[in-house]
Amino acid sequence: MRHRVVWGDLEAIEPAPAEVEAAADTLAAAYSDPHNAPLMGHAEPLDRDDVIDHYAELAGEGAHAFLLHDRGVLAGDGDLRGIEGRDAECAIMVAARAAQGRGLGTRFAIMLHAYAFRTLGLARVFVAIVPANVASIRLFAKLGYAPDDSPRARDFADDETDLTFSVDRATFEARCADAIAAIRITPRG
């Protein structure tokens, strides 16, 4: 079952394949943007087929991928992947450079974490971040993330230089209690 997560004008949806196809060109451009690509740890440009394949791969692995919308306009994407037991990794991208650095990524990340802890019942979420991605480090710190070099955290690192962090449910809920109360999660079919 797919879900919709809503917080004010923001919406995160677990997309059907046709919705991924409709968003693929925009996401491919954002993934390949010369500013974004190195912050996400890749250098090769991606095209629409790469995006569609990525979403299919995530689904095949049991991940929960989301398209992120701000007032009905595609703003980026995010996912919870590597789900094992009661933990997972979170990844998020605000597509347009003009929208970055304005708190949008933080709000979307809070929404995905509310889903992770409330709907999926996870106990801990991890992130792996390239050291140059200072904005992501700040974003996840706002959610209560702390450095974590445990073997499980390091499993999510794509490169040995990646920084790894994690947050547990209680820490996240204490940090983001007001926001969590305003978030609505519903099935979408």
Residue frames relative to the residue before (quaternion, step in Angstrom):
aa qw qx qy qz dx dy dz
M 1.0000 0.0000 0.0000 0.0000 0.00 0.00 0.00
R 0.3108 -0.7374 0.5726 0.1783 3.55 -0.96 0.91
H 0.2373 -0.7804 0.5678 0.1107 3.55 -1.25 0.58
R 0.2613 -0.6937 0.6475 0.1768 3.48 -1.46 0.31
V 0.1148 -0.7656 0.6314 0.0438 3.55 -0.95 0.95
V 0.0392 -0.8229 0.5655 -0.0375 3.59 -0.63 1.14
W 0.0620 0.7530 -0.6527 0.0561 3.52 -1.10 0.87
G 0.8062 -0.1427 0.0499 0.5720 3.56 -0.17 1.26
D 0.8181 -0.1798 0.1727 0.5183 3.59 -0.76 -1.09
L 0.6107 0.5596 -0.3461 0.4405 3.59 1.28 -0.08
E 0.0246 -0.7868 0.6165 -0.0183 3.53 -1.08 0.81
A 0.0967 -0.7444 0.6585 0.0538 3.54 -1.09 0.85
I 0.0344 -0.8118 0.5830 -0.0046 3.57 -0.72 1.04
E 0.3759 -0.6423 0.6097 0.2728 3.51 -1.19 0.65
P 0.2673 -0.8426 0.4476 0.1349 3.58 -0.24 1.25
A 0.4525 -0.5928 0.5908 0.3079 3.47 -1.39 0.45
P 0.6836 -0.4944 0.3253 0.4272 3.64 -1.14 0.42
A 0.6438 0.5205 -0.3381 0.4475 3.63 0.95 -0.75
E 0.6402 0.5130 -0.3254 0.4702 3.61 1.09 -0.67
V 0.6082 0.5222 -0.3489 0.4855 3.59 1.08 -0.66
E 0.6510 0.5163 -0.3214 0.4543 3.59 0.89 -0.89
A 0.6604 0.5109 -0.3078 0.4562 3.60 0.98 -0.80
A 0.7263 0.4209 -0.2291 0.4928 3.60 1.10 -0.67
A 0.4697 0.7489 -0.4051 0.2334 3.59 1.23 -0.44
D 0.6625 0.5026 -0.3316 0.4456 3.64 0.87 -0.81
T 0.6602 0.5046 -0.3054 0.4651 3.58 0.93 -0.90
L 0.6802 0.4797 -0.2940 0.4699 3.58 0.91 -0.89
A 0.6274 0.5336 -0.3445 0.4506 3.61 0.96 -0.78
A 0.6479 0.5095 -0.3167 0.4694 3.58 0.97 -0.83
A 0.6724 0.4928 -0.2979 0.4651 3.59 0.97 -0.82
Y 0.6468 0.5091 -0.3231 0.4670 3.60 0.94 -0.85
S 0.7406 0.4333 -0.2146 0.4666 3.57 1.02 -0.85
D 0.4060 0.7162 -0.4761 0.3092 3.58 1.26 -0.16
P 0.5284 -0.6743 0.4105 0.3123 3.62 -0.79 0.95
H 0.6338 0.5013 -0.3321 0.4865 3.59 1.19 -0.44
N 0.7233 0.4704 -0.2462 0.4416 3.59 0.85 -1.00
A 0.6365 0.6007 -0.3452 0.3388 3.59 0.80 -1.03
P 0.7196 0.4261 -0.2992 0.4594 3.65 0.68 -0.87
L 0.6205 0.5439 -0.3449 0.4474 3.60 1.15 -0.53
M 0.6902 0.4218 -0.2619 0.5264 3.54 1.27 -0.42
G 0.5555 -0.6694 0.3584 0.3389 3.58 1.30 0.14
H 0.6870 0.4147 -0.3405 0.4900 3.60 1.03 0.61
A 0.3112 -0.7730 0.5328 0.1473 3.52 -1.15 0.67
E 0.6426 0.5336 -0.3236 0.4445 3.58 1.15 -0.50
P 0.4716 -0.6626 0.4910 0.3120 3.59 -0.94 0.79
L 0.2655 -0.7482 0.5895 0.1493 3.54 -1.18 0.66
D 0.2235 -0.7593 0.5920 0.1520 3.56 -1.15 0.61
R 0.7604 -0.3929 0.2531 0.4510 3.57 -1.29 0.09
D 0.6446 0.5197 -0.3284 0.4544 3.60 1.00 -0.77
D 0.6091 0.5428 -0.3476 0.4622 3.59 1.09 -0.70
V 0.6503 0.5117 -0.3120 0.4668 3.57 0.99 -0.86
I 0.6576 0.5030 -0.3094 0.4677 3.58 0.87 -0.92
D 0.6549 0.5038 -0.3052 0.4734 3.59 0.98 -0.86
H 0.6246 0.5471 -0.3310 0.4483 3.59 1.02 -0.84
Y 0.6759 0.4818 -0.2937 0.4741 3.59 0.88 -0.91
A 0.6429 0.5102 -0.3252 0.4697 3.59 1.00 -0.78
E 0.6382 0.5184 -0.3185 0.4717 3.58 1.03 -0.79
L 0.6341 0.5208 -0.3303 0.4664 3.59 0.93 -0.85
A 0.6617 0.5046 -0.3080 0.4611 3.58 0.87 -0.94
G 0.6640 0.5237 -0.2961 0.4441 3.56 0.97 -0.87
E 0.6933 0.4497 -0.2567 0.5012 3.55 1.21 -0.55
G 0.5543 -0.6347 0.3843 0.3772 3.60 1.26 0.05
A 0.3992 0.7116 -0.4805 0.3214 3.58 1.22 0.36
H 0.3159 -0.6988 0.6027 0.2207 3.54 -1.35 0.25
A 0.0666 -0.8138 0.5771 -0.0163 3.56 -0.30 1.32
F 0.1410 -0.8003 0.5818 0.0338 3.55 -1.11 0.77
L 0.2672 -0.6678 0.6623 0.2099 3.50 -1.28 0.59
L 0.2524 -0.7881 0.5520 0.1024 3.56 -0.89 1.01
H 0.0692 -0.8101 0.5822 -0.0057 3.57 -0.79 1.05
D 0.1558 -0.7427 0.6463 0.0801 3.52 -1.15 0.81
R 0.8239 -0.1222 0.0165 0.5532 3.58 -0.44 1.27
G 0.7511 -0.4279 0.2021 0.4603 3.55 0.96 0.95
V 0.6510 0.4916 -0.3150 0.4850 3.60 1.26 -0.11
L 0.5241 -0.6370 0.4638 0.3230 3.58 -0.93 0.92
A 0.0980 -0.8256 0.5556 0.0054 3.57 -0.69 1.13
G 0.7767 -0.2267 0.1659 0.5638 3.60 1.20 -0.32
D 0.3194 -0.7279 0.5555 0.2442 3.51 -1.21 -0.49
G 0.0419 -0.7805 0.6232 0.0246 3.51 -1.32 0.23
D 0.0477 -0.8104 0.5829 0.0356 3.53 -1.21 0.28
L 0.2931 -0.6655 0.6521 0.2144 3.45 -1.47 0.25
R 0.0434 0.8274 -0.5493 0.1083 3.57 -0.45 1.25
G 0.7566 0.3721 -0.2661 0.4671 3.53 -1.28 0.13
I 0.2311 0.7996 -0.5232 0.1828 3.55 1.14 0.63
E 0.1398 0.7604 -0.6153 0.1538 3.50 -0.76 1.16
G 0.8041 0.0255 -0.0595 0.5909 3.55 -0.59 1.10
R 0.7471 -0.3635 0.2878 0.4763 3.55 -0.74 -1.08
D 0.6712 0.4459 -0.3398 0.4850 3.58 1.07 0.70
A 0.0631 -0.7802 0.6223 -0.0010 3.54 -1.32 0.40
E 0.4272 -0.6424 0.5592 0.3034 3.51 -1.39 0.05
C 0.2361 -0.7475 0.6040 0.1439 3.57 -1.15 0.67
A 0.0037 0.7522 -0.6589 -0.0085 3.56 -1.14 0.75
I 0.0164 0.8018 -0.5952 0.0507 3.57 -1.04 0.79
M 0.0235 -0.7851 0.6189 0.0065 3.55 -1.17 0.67
V 0.2073 -0.6951 0.6734 0.1428 3.52 -1.04 0.89
A 0.4318 -0.7783 0.4016 0.2156 3.54 -0.46 1.27
A 0.7717 0.3681 -0.2028 0.4774 3.59 0.60 -1.11
R 0.4844 -0.6778 0.4683 0.2943 3.56 -0.78 0.99
A 0.6296 0.5498 -0.3367 0.4335 3.60 1.04 -0.71
A 0.6883 0.4641 -0.2754 0.4847 3.60 1.17 -0.52
Q 0.5586 0.6141 -0.3887 0.3996 3.58 1.23 -0.27
G 0.7901 0.3252 -0.2379 0.4620 3.55 -1.17 0.62
R 0.6344 0.5367 -0.3191 0.4556 3.59 1.25 0.28
G 0.6546 -0.5460 0.3043 0.4253 3.58 1.25 0.33
L 0.4668 0.6944 -0.4395 0.3265 3.58 1.25 -0.17
G 0.6572 0.5110 -0.3067 0.4614 3.59 0.93 -0.89
T 0.6334 0.5259 -0.3331 0.4597 3.58 1.00 -0.77
R 0.6730 0.4920 -0.3032 0.4617 3.58 0.89 -0.90
F 0.6549 0.4882 -0.3208 0.4794 3.59 0.96 -0.80
A 0.6368 0.5239 -0.3351 0.4558 3.62 0.97 -0.78
I 0.6181 0.5259 -0.3463 0.4706 3.60 1.01 -0.74
M 0.6430 0.5274 -0.3212 0.4529 3.57 0.96 -0.83
L 0.6781 0.4848 -0.2968 0.4660 3.59 0.88 -0.90
H 0.6579 0.4982 -0.3107 0.4715 3.58 1.04 -0.73
A 0.5930 0.5377 -0.3691 0.4722 3.60 1.06 -0.65
Y 0.6465 0.5015 -0.3087 0.4850 3.57 1.00 -0.83
A 0.6527 0.5348 -0.3181 0.4322 3.60 0.87 -0.93
F 0.7598 0.3909 -0.2117 0.4745 3.56 0.80 -0.99
R 0.7335 0.4291 -0.2489 0.4646 3.61 0.92 -0.84
T 0.7733 0.3625 -0.1958 0.4820 3.57 0.78 -0.99
L 0.7521 0.3696 -0.2130 0.5023 3.59 0.87 -0.92
G 0.3672 -0.7607 0.4667 0.2622 3.60 1.21 -0.36
L 0.2839 0.7724 -0.5214 0.2257 3.58 1.11 0.61
A 0.3691 -0.7244 0.5431 0.2099 3.56 -1.25 0.51
R 0.7976 0.0616 0.0019 0.6000 3.61 1.15 -0.63
V 0.1075 -0.7634 0.6343 0.0571 3.55 -1.14 0.76
F 0.2289 -0.7820 0.5742 0.0798 3.54 -1.03 0.94
V 0.0694 -0.7421 0.6577 0.1087 3.55 -1.35 0.30
A 0.1589 -0.7213 0.6635 0.1193 3.51 -1.30 0.58
I 0.0449 -0.8270 0.5579 -0.0531 3.57 -0.66 1.14
V 0.4470 -0.6473 0.5353 0.3076 3.57 -1.00 0.82
P 0.5946 -0.6306 0.3559 0.3495 3.62 -0.87 0.89
A 0.6514 0.5316 -0.3240 0.4337 3.62 1.07 -0.63
N 0.6209 0.5595 -0.3442 0.4277 3.61 1.21 -0.33
V 0.0880 -0.8494 0.5203 0.0005 3.53 0.57 1.26
A 0.6207 0.5507 -0.3519 0.4333 3.60 1.00 -0.74
S 0.6663 0.4845 -0.3116 0.4735 3.62 0.94 -0.78
I 0.6060 0.5439 -0.3579 0.4570 3.57 1.02 -0.71
R 0.6666 0.4884 -0.2934 0.4807 3.60 0.95 -0.89
L 0.6248 0.5527 -0.3369 0.4367 3.58 0.95 -0.91
F 0.7402 0.4209 -0.2530 0.4593 3.59 0.69 -1.04
A 0.5685 0.5695 -0.3879 0.4495 3.61 1.15 -0.45
K 0.6172 0.5527 -0.3390 0.4457 3.60 1.07 -0.73
L 0.6881 0.4701 -0.2686 0.4832 3.58 1.14 -0.61
G 0.6317 -0.5630 0.3250 0.4224 3.59 1.28 -0.03
Y 0.3951 0.7290 -0.4743 0.2958 3.59 1.25 0.14
A 0.0985 -0.7606 0.6402 0.0447 3.54 -1.19 0.74
P 0.6327 -0.5209 0.3893 0.4206 3.61 -1.16 0.48
D 0.0139 0.7893 -0.6111 0.0585 3.55 -1.03 0.87
D 0.0421 -0.8154 0.5772 -0.0176 3.57 -0.46 1.21
S 0.2730 0.7680 -0.5294 0.2355 3.58 1.16 0.53
P 0.6544 -0.5063 0.3673 0.4249 3.60 -1.17 0.38
R 0.6411 0.5200 -0.3376 0.4523 3.64 0.94 -0.78
A 0.6541 0.5014 -0.3171 0.4693 3.60 0.91 -0.84
R 0.6814 0.4968 -0.2884 0.4535 3.57 0.90 -0.92
D 0.5184 0.6300 -0.4131 0.4046 3.61 1.22 -0.38
F 0.6998 0.4771 -0.2682 0.4591 3.59 1.09 -0.65
A 0.5324 0.6279 -0.4126 0.3899 3.62 1.20 -0.21
D 0.3270 -0.7423 0.5535 0.1890 3.56 -0.88 0.96
D 0.7730 0.1695 -0.0737 0.6069 3.56 1.21 -0.57
E 0.5908 -0.6048 0.3940 0.3605 3.59 -1.04 0.65
T 0.6614 0.5037 -0.3164 0.4569 3.60 1.17 -0.41
D 0.4608 0.6863 -0.4518 0.3355 3.61 1.24 -0.22
L 0.3558 -0.6962 0.5835 0.2195 3.53 -1.16 0.71
T 0.1510 -0.7998 0.5762 0.0738 3.59 -0.94 0.83
F 0.0625 -0.7847 0.6154 -0.0408 3.50 -1.07 0.96
S 0.0437 -0.7861 0.6126 0.0701 3.56 -1.27 0.27
V 0.1390 -0.7445 0.6454 0.0994 3.50 -1.38 0.36
D 0.2925 -0.7301 0.5855 0.1966 3.56 -1.07 0.74
R 0.7152 -0.4810 0.3111 0.4005 3.51 -1.28 0.46
A 0.6837 0.5013 -0.3067 0.4327 3.62 0.76 -0.98
T 0.6524 0.5072 -0.3184 0.4644 3.60 0.95 -0.83
F 0.6555 0.5066 -0.3113 0.4657 3.58 0.89 -0.93
E 0.6911 0.4873 -0.2945 0.4451 3.59 0.80 -0.98
A 0.6351 0.5114 -0.3344 0.4725 3.60 1.05 -0.66
R 0.6790 0.5050 -0.2835 0.4512 3.59 0.97 -0.87
C 0.8245 0.2611 -0.0636 0.4979 3.54 0.93 -0.99
A 0.1969 0.8425 -0.4882 0.1139 3.60 1.21 0.44
D 0.6740 0.4986 -0.3153 0.4446 3.62 0.82 -0.90
A 0.6591 0.5028 -0.3035 0.4698 3.57 0.96 -0.88
I 0.6432 0.5391 -0.3292 0.4327 3.56 0.88 -0.94
A 0.6403 0.5441 -0.3294 0.4307 3.59 0.97 -0.80
A 0.7102 0.4584 -0.2553 0.4694 3.60 1.13 -0.61
I 0.5984 0.5835 -0.3499 0.4232 3.60 1.25 -0.27
R 0.1505 -0.7777 0.6074 0.0602 3.54 -1.02 0.95
I 0.1035 -0.7823 0.6136 0.0276 3.57 -0.89 0.99
T 0.0551 0.8055 -0.5840 0.0841 3.56 -0.71 1.12
P 0.5279 -0.5917 0.4852 0.3686 3.59 -1.18 0.48
R 0.1667 -0.7905 0.5784 0.1134 3.57 -1.14 0.57
G 0.7319 -0.4564 0.2348 0.4483 3.57 1.14 0.46
